[in-house]
């Protein structure tokens, strides 16, 4: 009887540890995907330094392209496809500075 009780307790401890390792693995995979998305976001934003010029703005300070500024090609890294979209350029306060918001999306591996 004591052996059965100890086996039950031991199996519950092992199941808890197994669940902990599985959750940790999913968290690590998600973190790796986020890091890759951040690096690709930098890659997607790099063309803006070359493509956005003063003559691309109209007289009222609006960028001539509405919606996506530059077409971003989806990138596949470690069997995960990342894609990016940019929101229209918006003014920053009352300055002549403009802000671009780029959103990176991907599907998590299961």
N, CA, C and O atoms as a GROMACS GRO file, in nm:
protein
  440
    1UNK      N    1   0.081  -0.119   0.000
    1UNK     CA    2   0.000   0.000   0.000
    1UNK      C    3   0.087   0.127   0.000
    1UNK      O    4   0.057   0.223  -0.070
    2UNK      N    5   0.193   0.125   0.078
    2UNK     CA    6   0.283   0.240   0.083
    2UNK      C    7   0.349   0.264  -0.052
    2UNK      O    8   0.371   0.378  -0.092
    3UNK      N    9   0.379   0.158  -0.121
    3UNK     CA   10   0.442   0.171  -0.253
    3UNK      C   11   0.346   0.236  -0.351
    3UNK      O   12   0.387   0.321  -0.430
    4UNK      N   13   0.219   0.198  -0.347
    4UNK     CA   14   0.120   0.259  -0.437
    4UNK      C   15   0.104   0.408  -0.408
    4UNK      O   16   0.097   0.489  -0.500
    5UNK      N   17   0.099   0.444  -0.281
    5UNK     CA   18   0.085   0.586  -0.245
    5UNK      C   19   0.208   0.664  -0.290
    5UNK      O   20   0.196   0.774  -0.343
    6UNK      N   21   0.326   0.608  -0.269
    6UNK     CA   22   0.448   0.679  -0.308
    6UNK      C   23   0.457   0.690  -0.461
    6UNK      O   24   0.505   0.792  -0.512
    7UNK      N   25   0.412   0.588  -0.534
    7UNK     CA   26   0.409   0.596  -0.680
    7UNK      C   27   0.312   0.703  -0.729
    7UNK      O   28   0.340   0.774  -0.826
    8UNK      N   29   0.198   0.715  -0.662
    8UNK     CA   30   0.101   0.819  -0.699
    8UNK      C   31   0.160   0.958  -0.675
    8UNK      O   32   0.147   1.047  -0.760
    9UNK      N   33   0.223   0.978  -0.562
    9UNK     CA   34   0.283   1.108  -0.530
    9UNK      C   35   0.394   1.138  -0.629
    9UNK      O   36   0.405   1.250  -0.680
   10UNK      N   37   0.477   1.039  -0.656
   10UNK     CA   38   0.588   1.057  -0.749
   10UNK      C   39   0.537   1.088  -0.891
   10UNK      O   40   0.595   1.171  -0.961
   11UNK      N   41   0.432   1.022  -0.933
   11UNK     CA   42   0.377   1.048  -1.067
   11UNK      C   43   0.318   1.188  -1.075
   11UNK      O   44   0.330   1.253  -1.179
   12UNK      N   45   0.254   1.236  -0.969
   12UNK     CA   46   0.202   1.373  -0.969
   12UNK      C   47   0.314   1.475  -0.977
   12UNK      O   48   0.302   1.576  -1.046
   13UNK      N   49   0.424   1.450  -0.908
   13UNK     CA   50   0.540   1.540  -0.914
   13UNK      C   51   0.598   1.540  -1.055
   13UNK      O   52   0.630   1.647  -1.107
   14UNK      N   53   0.612   1.425  -1.117
   14UNK     CA   54   0.667   1.417  -1.252
   14UNK      C   55   0.575   1.484  -1.354
   14UNK      O   56   0.623   1.549  -1.447
   15UNK      N   57   0.443   1.469  -1.338
   15UNK     CA   58   0.350   1.536  -1.428
   15UNK      C   59   0.360   1.688  -1.415
   15UNK      O   60   0.354   1.760  -1.514
   16UNK      N   61   0.376   1.736  -1.293
   16UNK     CA   62   0.395   1.879  -1.272
   16UNK      C   63   0.522   1.930  -1.336
   16UNK      O   64   0.523   2.037  -1.398
   17UNK      N   65   0.631   1.855  -1.323
   17UNK     CA   66   0.757   1.893  -1.384
   17UNK      C   67   0.749   1.889  -1.537
   17UNK      O   68   0.802   1.976  -1.605
   18UNK      N   69   0.682   1.789  -1.590
   18UNK     CA   70   0.665   1.778  -1.734
   18UNK      C   71   0.587   1.898  -1.788
   18UNK      O   72   0.624   1.955  -1.891
   19UNK      N   73   0.481   1.936  -1.718
   19UNK     CA   74   0.404   2.052  -1.759
   19UNK      C   75   0.488   2.179  -1.754
   19UNK      O   76   0.476   2.266  -1.840
   20UNK      N   77   0.574   2.190  -1.654
   20UNK     CA   78   0.663   2.305  -1.642
   20UNK      C   79   0.760   2.311  -1.760
   20UNK      O   80   0.781   2.419  -1.816
   21UNK      N   81   0.817   2.199  -1.799
   21UNK     CA   82   0.911   2.197  -1.911
   21UNK      C   83   0.840   2.228  -2.044
   21UNK      O   84   0.897   2.298  -2.128
   22UNK      N   85   0.720   2.178  -2.062
   22UNK     CA   86   0.645   2.206  -2.185
   22UNK      C   87   0.612   2.356  -2.194
   22UNK      O   88   0.627   2.416  -2.300
   23UNK      N   89   0.567   2.414  -2.083
   23UNK     CA   90   0.536   2.558  -2.082
   23UNK      C   91   0.662   2.641  -2.107
   23UNK      O   92   0.657   2.740  -2.179
   24UNK      N   93   0.773   2.601  -2.049
   24UNK     CA   94   0.899   2.671  -2.070
   24UNK      C   95   0.943   2.666  -2.215
   24UNK      O   96   0.993   2.765  -2.269
   25UNK      N   97   0.925   2.552  -2.277
   25UNK     CA   98   0.962   2.538  -2.419
   25UNK      C   99   0.878   2.628  -2.508
   25UNK      O  100   0.931   2.692  -2.599
   26UNK      N  101   0.747   2.635  -2.481
   26UNK     CA  102   0.660   2.723  -2.559
   26UNK      C  103   0.700   2.869  -2.539
   26UNK      O  104   0.700   2.947  -2.634
   27UNK      N  105   0.733   2.907  -2.416
   27UNK     CA  106   0.773   3.044  -2.388
   27UNK      C  107   0.903   3.078  -2.462
   27UNK      O  108   0.916   3.188  -2.516
   28UNK      N  109   0.997   2.986  -2.463
   28UNK     CA  110   1.124   3.010  -2.532
   28UNK      C  111   1.101   3.024  -2.683
   28UNK      O  112   1.160   3.112  -2.746
   29UNK      N  113   1.016   2.939  -2.741
   29UNK     CA  114   0.986   2.950  -2.884
   29UNK      C  115   0.920   3.083  -2.916
   29UNK      O  116   0.951   3.145  -3.018
   30UNK      N  117   0.828   3.126  -2.830
   30UNK     CA  118   0.761   3.254  -2.853
   30UNK      C  119   0.862   3.369  -2.843
   30UNK      O  120   0.858   3.462  -2.923
   31UNK      N  121   0.951   3.362  -2.747
   31UNK     CA  122   1.053   3.467  -2.732
   31UNK      C  123   1.146   3.471  -2.853
   31UNK      O  124   1.182   3.579  -2.899
   32UNK      N  125   1.184   3.356  -2.904
   32UNK     CA  126   1.268   3.352  -3.023
   32UNK      C  127   1.196   3.412  -3.143
   32UNK      O  128   1.257   3.483  -3.223
   33UNK      N  129   1.067   3.384  -3.157
   33UNK     CA  130   0.989   3.442  -3.266
   33UNK      C  131   0.980   3.593  -3.252
   33UNK      O  132   0.990   3.665  -3.352
   34UNK      N  133   0.963   3.642  -3.131
   34UNK     CA  134   0.956   3.787  -3.108
   34UNK      C  135   1.089   3.854  -3.142
   34UNK      O  136   1.091   3.961  -3.204
   35UNK      N  137   1.201   3.792  -3.103
   35UNK     CA  138   1.332   3.848  -3.133
   35UNK      C  139   1.354   3.853  -3.284
   35UNK      O  140   1.405   3.952  -3.336
   36UNK      N  141   1.316   3.746  -3.353
   36UNK     CA  142   1.328   3.744  -3.499
   36UNK      C  143   1.240   3.853  -3.561
   36UNK      O  144   1.282   3.920  -3.656
   37UNK      N  145   1.120   3.871  -3.509
   37UNK     CA  146   1.030   3.974  -3.561
   37UNK      C  147   1.088   4.113  -3.540
   37UNK      O  148   1.075   4.199  -3.628
   38UNK      N  149   1.153   4.136  -3.428
   38UNK     CA  150   1.215   4.266  -3.403
   38UNK      C  151   1.328   4.291  -3.502
   38UNK      O  152   1.339   4.400  -3.557
   39UNK      N  153   1.410   4.191  -3.524
   39UNK     CA  154   1.520   4.207  -3.620
   39UNK      C  155   1.468   4.228  -3.762
   39UNK      O  156   1.522   4.310  -3.836
   40UNK      N  157   1.363   4.156  -3.798
   40UNK     CA  158   1.306   4.175  -3.931
   40UNK      C  159   1.236   4.311  -3.942
   40UNK      O  160   1.233   4.370  -4.050
   41UNK      N  161   1.182   4.360  -3.832
   41UNK     CA  162   1.122   4.493  -3.833
   41UNK      C  163   1.226   4.598  -3.867
   41UNK      O  164   1.198   4.692  -3.941
   42UNK      N  165   1.345   4.582  -3.813
   42UNK     CA  166   1.453   4.673  -3.848
   42UNK      C  167   1.486   4.660  -3.997
   42UNK      O  168   1.509   4.760  -4.065
   43UNK      N  169   1.488   4.537  -4.047
   43UNK     CA  170   1.515   4.514  -4.188
   43UNK      C  171   1.407   4.576  -4.276
   43UNK      O  172   1.437   4.635  -4.380
   44UNK      N  173   1.280   4.563  -4.234
   44UNK     CA  174   1.170   4.620  -4.311
   44UNK      C  175   1.174   4.773  -4.310
   44UNK      O  176   1.134   4.836  -4.408
   45UNK      N  177   1.222   4.831  -4.201
   45UNK     CA  178   1.223   4.977  -4.190
   45UNK      C  179   1.344   5.041  -4.258
   45UNK      O  180   1.341   5.160  -4.289
   46UNK      N  181   1.449   4.966  -4.282
   46UNK     CA  182   1.570   5.021  -4.344
   46UNK      C  183   1.545   5.091  -4.477
   46UNK      O  184   1.604   5.197  -4.501
   47UNK      N  185   1.460   5.037  -4.566
   47UNK     CA  186   1.438   5.106  -4.694
   47UNK      C  187   1.382   5.247  -4.678
   47UNK      O  188   1.397   5.330  -4.768
   48UNK      N  189   1.316   5.274  -4.566
   48UNK     CA  190   1.259   5.407  -4.549
   48UNK      C  191   1.367   5.514  -4.546
   48UNK      O  192   1.343   5.628  -4.587
   49UNK      N  193   1.485   5.478  -4.499
   49UNK     CA  194   1.594   5.576  -4.496
   49UNK      C  195   1.632   5.620  -4.637
   49UNK      O  196   1.672   5.735  -4.658
   50UNK      N  197   1.621   5.530  -4.732
   50UNK     CA  198   1.658   5.563  -4.870
   50UNK      C  199   1.538   5.609  -4.952
   50UNK      O  200   1.553   5.692  -5.042
   51UNK      N  201   1.419   5.557  -4.923
   51UNK     CA  202   1.303   5.583  -5.008
   51UNK      C  203   1.228   5.711  -4.973
   51UNK      O  204   1.168   5.774  -5.060
   52UNK      N  205   1.230   5.749  -4.847
   52UNK     CA  206   1.154   5.867  -4.806
   52UNK      C  207   1.242   5.990  -4.828
   52UNK      O  208   1.345   6.007  -4.762
   53UNK      N  209   1.200   6.073  -4.921
   53UNK     CA  210   1.273   6.195  -4.954
   53UNK      C  211   1.181   6.315  -4.939
   53UNK      O  212   1.059   6.300  -4.928
   54UNK      N  213   1.238   6.431  -4.938
   54UNK     CA  214   1.158   6.553  -4.920
   54UNK      C  215   1.055   6.569  -5.031
   54UNK      O  216   0.945   6.618  -5.006
   55UNK      N  217   1.089   6.529  -5.155
   55UNK     CA  218   0.995   6.550  -5.266
   55UNK      C  219   0.879   6.450  -5.262
   55UNK      O  220   0.789   6.458  -5.346
   56UNK      N  221   0.879   6.355  -5.166
   56UNK     CA  222   0.767   6.262  -5.153
   56UNK      C  223   0.654   6.322  -5.068
   56UNK      O  224   0.550   6.257  -5.049
   57UNK      N  225   0.672   6.442  -5.018
   57UNK     CA  226   0.573   6.505  -4.931
   57UNK      C  227   0.501   6.614  -5.010
   57UNK      O  228   0.562   6.683  -5.091
   58UNK      N  229   0.372   6.628  -4.985
   58UNK     CA  230   0.301   6.736  -5.051
   58UNK      C  231   0.315   6.864  -4.969
   58UNK      O  232   0.381   6.864  -4.865
   59UNK      N  233   0.255   6.970  -5.013
   59UNK     CA  234   0.271   7.099  -4.947
   59UNK      C  235   0.217   7.104  -4.805
   59UNK      O  236   0.265   7.184  -4.724
   60UNK      N  237   0.119   7.020  -4.773
   60UNK     CA  238   0.060   7.024  -4.639
   60UNK      C  239   0.132   6.930  -4.542
   60UNK      O  240   0.086   6.913  -4.429
   61UNK      N  241   0.242   6.869  -4.584
   61UNK     CA  242   0.317   6.781  -4.494
   61UNK      C  243   0.270   6.638  -4.490
   61UNK      O  244   0.302   6.565  -4.396
   62UNK      N  245   0.194   6.595  -4.590
   62UNK     CA  246   0.146   6.457  -4.595
   62UNK      C  247   0.230   6.377  -4.693
   62UNK      O  248   0.266   6.426  -4.800
   63UNK      N  249   0.260   6.254  -4.654
   63UNK     CA  250   0.333   6.165  -4.744
   63UNK      C  251   0.240   6.127  -4.858
   63UNK      O  252   0.122   6.102  -4.834
   64UNK      N  253   0.291   6.121  -4.980
   64UNK     CA  254   0.207   6.102  -5.097
   64UNK      C  255   0.147   5.962  -5.106
   64UNK      O  256   0.048   5.942  -5.177
   65UNK      N  257   0.204   5.865  -5.037
   65UNK     CA  258   0.152   5.730  -5.041
   65UNK      C  259   0.064   5.707  -4.918
   65UNK      O  260   0.105   5.736  -4.806
   66UNK      N  261  -0.053   5.657  -4.939
   66UNK     CA  262  -0.145   5.630  -4.828
   66UNK      C  263  -0.142   5.480  -4.798
   66UNK      O  264  -0.134   5.399  -4.890
   67UNK      N  265  -0.149   5.444  -4.672
   67UNK     CA  266  -0.147   5.302  -4.634
   67UNK      C  267  -0.005   5.252  -4.625
   67UNK      O  268   0.078   5.312  -4.556
   68UNK      N  269   0.023   5.144  -4.692
   68UNK     CA  270   0.158   5.088  -4.690
   68UNK      C  271   0.252   5.178  -4.766
   68UNK      O  272   0.225   5.216  -4.880
   69UNK      N  273   0.361   5.212  -4.704
   69UNK     CA  274   0.455   5.304  -4.766
   69UNK      C  275   0.541   5.231  -4.868
   69UNK      O  276   0.553   5.275  -4.982
   70UNK      N  277   0.598   5.123  -4.828
   70UNK     CA  278   0.684   5.044  -4.916
   70UNK      C  279   0.634   4.900  -4.910
   70UNK      O  280   0.608   4.850  -4.800
   71UNK      N  281   0.620   4.832  -5.023
   71UNK     CA  282   0.575   4.692  -5.016
   71UNK      C  283   0.682   4.606  -4.950
   71UNK      O  284   0.796   4.603  -4.994
   72UNK      N  285   0.643   4.537  -4.847
   72UNK     CA  286   0.734   4.449  -4.775
   72UNK      C  287   0.713   4.306  -4.822
   72UNK      O  288   0.600   4.257  -4.825
   73UNK      N  289   0.820   4.239  -4.858
   73UNK     CA  290   0.811   4.100  -4.897
   73UNK      C  291   0.813   4.015  -4.770
   73UNK      O  292   0.896   4.038  -4.683
   74UNK      N  293   0.722   3.917  -4.759
   74UNK     CA  294   0.726   3.829  -4.642
   74UNK      C  295   0.859   3.755  -4.633
   74UNK      O  296   0.917   3.718  -4.735
   75UNK      N  297   0.905   3.734  -4.513
   75UNK     CA  298   1.031   3.665  -4.487
   75UNK      C  299   1.001   3.537  -4.410
   75UNK      O  300   0.918   3.538  -4.319
   76UNK      N  301   1.067   3.428  -4.446
   76UNK     CA  302   1.050   3.301  -4.375
   76UNK      C  303   1.180   3.266  -4.304
   76UNK      O  304   1.285   3.255  -4.367
   77UNK      N  305   1.170   3.248  -4.175
   77UNK     CA  306   1.285   3.210  -4.092
   77UNK      C  307   1.241   3.095  -4.004
   77UNK      O  308   1.140   3.103  -3.934
   78UNK      N  309   1.318   2.987  -4.007
   78UNK     CA  310   1.290   2.868  -3.925
   78UNK      C  311   1.145   2.823  -3.941
   78UNK      O  312   1.077   2.796  -3.842
   79UNK      N  313   1.100   2.815  -4.064
   79UNK     CA  314   0.966   2.769  -4.103
   79UNK      C  315   0.853   2.856  -4.048
   79UNK      O  316   0.738   2.810  -4.041
   80UNK      N  317   0.882   2.979  -4.008
   80UNK     CA  318   0.780   3.075  -3.966
   80UNK      C  319   0.785   3.193  -4.063
   80UNK      O  320   0.892   3.250  -4.086
   81UNK      N  321   0.670   3.229  -4.120
   81UNK     CA  322   0.664   3.338  -4.216
   81UNK      C  323   0.622   3.466  -4.145
   81UNK      O  324   0.519   3.472  -4.079
   82UNK      N  325   0.706   3.568  -4.161
   82UNK     CA  326   0.682   3.699  -4.102
   82UNK      C  327   0.642   3.795  -4.212
   82UNK      O  328   0.703   3.797  -4.318
   83UNK      N  329   0.540   3.876  -4.187
   83UNK     CA  330   0.501   3.978  -4.283
   83UNK      C  331   0.484   4.110  -4.209
   83UNK      O  332   0.461   4.113  -4.088
   84UNK      N  333   0.496   4.219  -4.284
   84UNK     CA  334   0.491   4.351  -4.222
   84UNK      C  335   0.397   4.442  -4.299
   84UNK      O  336   0.385   4.432  -4.421
   85UNK      N  337   0.331   4.529  -4.227
   85UNK     CA  338   0.250   4.635  -4.285
   85UNK      C  339   0.283   4.764  -4.212
   85UNK      O  340   0.321   4.763  -4.095
   86UNK      N  341   0.268   4.874  -4.283
   86UNK     CA  342   0.292   5.005  -4.222
   86UNK      C  343   0.166   5.086  -4.224
   86UNK      O  344   0.090   5.086  -4.321
   87UNK      N  345   0.143   5.157  -4.114
   87UNK     CA  346   0.032   5.251  -4.107
   87UNK      C  347   0.072   5.378  -4.178
   87UNK      O  348   0.191   5.404  -4.196
   88UNK      N  349  -0.024   5.458  -4.218
   88UNK     CA  350   0.011   5.585  -4.282
   88UNK      C  351   0.096   5.671  -4.189
   88UNK      O  352   0.092   5.658  -4.067
   89UNK      N  353   0.171   5.757  -4.250
   89UNK     CA  354   0.257   5.847  -4.174
   89UNK      C  355   0.170   5.950  -4.104
   89UNK      O  356   0.080   6.008  -4.164
   90UNK      N  357   0.196   5.971  -3.976
   90UNK     CA  358   0.122   6.071  -3.900
   90UNK      C  359   0.217   6.174  -3.844
   90UNK      O  360   0.334   6.146  -3.820
   91UNK      N  361   0.166   6.293  -3.823
   91UNK     CA  362   0.247   6.402  -3.769
   91UNK      C  363   0.274   6.377  -3.621
   91UNK      O  364   0.194   6.316  -3.551
   92UNK      N  365   0.388   6.426  -3.575
   92UNK     CA  366   0.425   6.416  -3.435
   92UNK      C  367   0.404   6.554  -3.373
   92UNK      O  368   0.487   6.643  -3.390
   93UNK      N  369   0.294   6.570  -3.304
   93UNK     CA  370   0.264   6.698  -3.241
   93UNK      C  371   0.251   6.808  -3.344
   93UNK      O  372   0.187   6.791  -3.448
   94UNK      N  373   0.312   6.922  -3.314
   94UNK     CA  374   0.306   7.036  -3.406
   94UNK      C  375   0.435   7.050  -3.484
   94UNK      O  376   0.458   7.153  -3.547
   95UNK      N  377   0.520   6.947  -3.481
   95UNK     CA  378   0.648   6.952  -3.552
   95UNK      C  379   0.631   6.905  -3.696
   95UNK      O  380   0.522   6.864  -3.736
   96UNK      N  381   0.738   6.913  -3.772
   96UNK     CA  382   0.736   6.861  -3.910
   96UNK      C  383   0.781   6.716  -3.914
   96UNK      O  384   0.793   6.659  -4.022
   97UNK      N  385   0.806   6.656  -3.798
   97UNK     CA  386   0.844   6.515  -3.792
   97UNK      C  387   0.725   6.427  -3.824
   97UNK      O  388   0.611   6.465  -3.797
   98UNK      N  389   0.750   6.310  -3.880
   98UNK     CA  390   0.644   6.215  -3.914
   98UNK      C  391   0.675   6.081  -3.850
   98UNK      O  392   0.791   6.046  -3.829
   99UNK      N  393   0.569   6.007  -3.818
   99UNK     CA  394   0.583   5.878  -3.752
   99UNK      C  395   0.525   5.769  -3.841
   99UNK      O  396   0.418   5.786  -3.900
  100UNK      N  397   0.596   5.657  -3.851
  100UNK     CA  398   0.551   5.540  -3.926
  100UNK      C  399   0.541   5.424  -3.827
  100UNK      O  400   0.636   5.397  -3.753
  101UNK      N  401   0.427   5.357  -3.825
  101UNK     CA  402   0.409   5.241  -3.738
  101UNK      C  403   0.409   5.116  -3.824
  101UNK      O  404   0.322   5.098  -3.908
  102UNK      N  405   0.507   5.030  -3.803
  102UNK     CA  406   0.517   4.904  -3.877
  102UNK      C  407   0.476   4.790  -3.785
  102UNK      O  408   0.525   4.780  -3.673
  103UNK      N  409   0.387   4.705  -3.833
  103UNK     CA  410   0.338   4.591  -3.755
  103UNK      C  411   0.389   4.463  -3.820
  103UNK      O  412   0.368   4.440  -3.939
  104UNK      N  413   0.456   4.380  -3.741
  104UNK     CA  414   0.507   4.251  -3.788
  104UNK      C  415   0.412   4.143  -3.738
  104UNK      O  416   0.381   4.138  -3.619
  105UNK      N  417   0.366   4.056  -3.828
  105UNK     CA  418   0.279   3.946  -3.789
  105UNK      C  419   0.342   3.814  -3.831
  105UNK      O  420   0.414   3.806  -3.930
  106UNK      N  421   0.312   3.709  -3.754
  106UNK     CA  422   0.361   3.575  -3.785
  106UNK      C  423   0.270   3.475  -3.717
  106UNK      O  424   0.194   3.509  -3.627
  107UNK      N  425   0.278   3.350  -3.761
  107UNK     CA  426   0.205   3.240  -3.700
  107UNK      C  427   0.298   3.161  -3.612
  107UNK      O  428   0.406   3.121  -3.655
  108UNK      N  429   0.257   3.139  -3.489
  108UNK     CA  430   0.339   3.061  -3.397
  108UNK      C  431   0.341   2.915  -3.436
  108UNK      O  432   0.241   2.859  -3.482
  109UNK      N  433   0.457   2.853  -3.416
  109UNK     CA  434   0.464   2.708  -3.437
  109UNK      C  435   0.395   2.640  -3.320
  109UNK      O  436   0.401   2.688  -3.206
  110UNK      N  437   0.331   2.531  -3.347
  110UNK     CA  438   0.261   2.457  -3.240
  110UNK      C  439   0.348   2.353  -3.178
  110UNK      O  440   0.305   2.282  -3.087
   0.00000   0.00000   0.00000
